[in-house]
C-alpha cells in the first residue's frame, strides 16, 4: 500500500484536483478526516469529513486514535489510524488531504509516504479565489492569506510541488505523480513527475514565493 499526502493553502483548488485524481486513477481510497468545524454548503458527514464535537475529538486524542491531528483556525482536524488500516485490508492506496502540520506528523511516522504540495499561481490569484467562493468574512480571508504564506514557505518539506495555474495541466501532473510512484516503469508518467520534484520546481516557485513576500 502506498500513502499519498496532499496539502495546499485554502483556496488553492486542491479539492478540485483531488476529485479529478480519483476520477482518473483507480484503486485509490480517500481518507475522510475528523473535524470539529461545522459543515459548509453541501458537505455531508462521512463524505467530506466526519463532523464531531470537541469532546469527542479530544477523547479520540486520549485514545491515540489519530495518525495525525492539528488545530487550524480554531478547529481540530485529524486522520484516524482506522483509515490506514481499512486501506491496507482492501489493498488500496490511501490519499490524505491534510494541512502542513499534519503532513509533517505523518512523514515523521511514515517517511515512505509521498508528499505533494499544491501551490497557487500567486497571492493575487489566491485572494481572488478566496473572495469568489464567498465562504468567509473579509477578516478570515485576510488571515487565510497570511497563513498561506507560511504554508507555501514549507514547500521544501514536500517531495513534489504542483502549481495550480492551469487546471488541466495541474490534474495531469498530480495524476502522473501518483501513477509513477505506483508504477515506476511508467516512463511517461515518471517524466512528468520528475519535472514536479521539489528540486526541479525551485526556480518556477520563485515568483510565487515573491508574491507572498517570501525570500527563496
Phi, psi and omega in degrees: 000134175258149179241123181246127177254127178236123180232156178191153172296151177303131180093003183277355180090017183299317183299320179296316181295317180295321177300318178291324177302314181290331179287327187261338184240113181284166173079019179252148175241134178269129178277115180276113183283161171266144177211153176263359179281161181282152176298149177245141174053238184265013180301144181235143178299130180091349178256291176282316180212163163266111183270119182227163177275171184297324181298317180293318180297314182294327175295320178294324176300313181297328178280359182056043182276352187255135168291320176208155174201156182203161174252123183229126180052039176081004179237149177273145173224143179200152176253122182280144174303331182300328178296318179294317181294322179294319178296320179296319179296322182272359182056045177246155174275140187255135177249122177256123175258092188224166183277180184298318179301312180296321180299319179296321179296316181294316180297326179294323181274328184225080183301337181284350179298145181264120184252135184230127178252129177261119181251145174285163180296324178188175183295320181300315180294321179294317178300318180298317180295317180296319180290323183292325183285344171053040179262342188231153174291157181308322180295324179290321177301316180298320179292321179298322178294320177296317178293326180300322180299317179294321180293316181295326178297342181268011184303328185286002173267357183257155179285324183225154176227133175239120175273116185275074179261322176234119190305310185299317180290323180295319176299316180301317181294314180298314179297322180295320179299313181294316180298319182295316182291336176275327183226084181299346178273000176280091189299316182296313180297320182291330176294317177294316180300317181299325179294340180260005179297154182307317182294318183284344180267353186305313182293319180294334182278345184305311179293331177294311179300317182297324181295336177263005181075026181258129178271127181279000000 
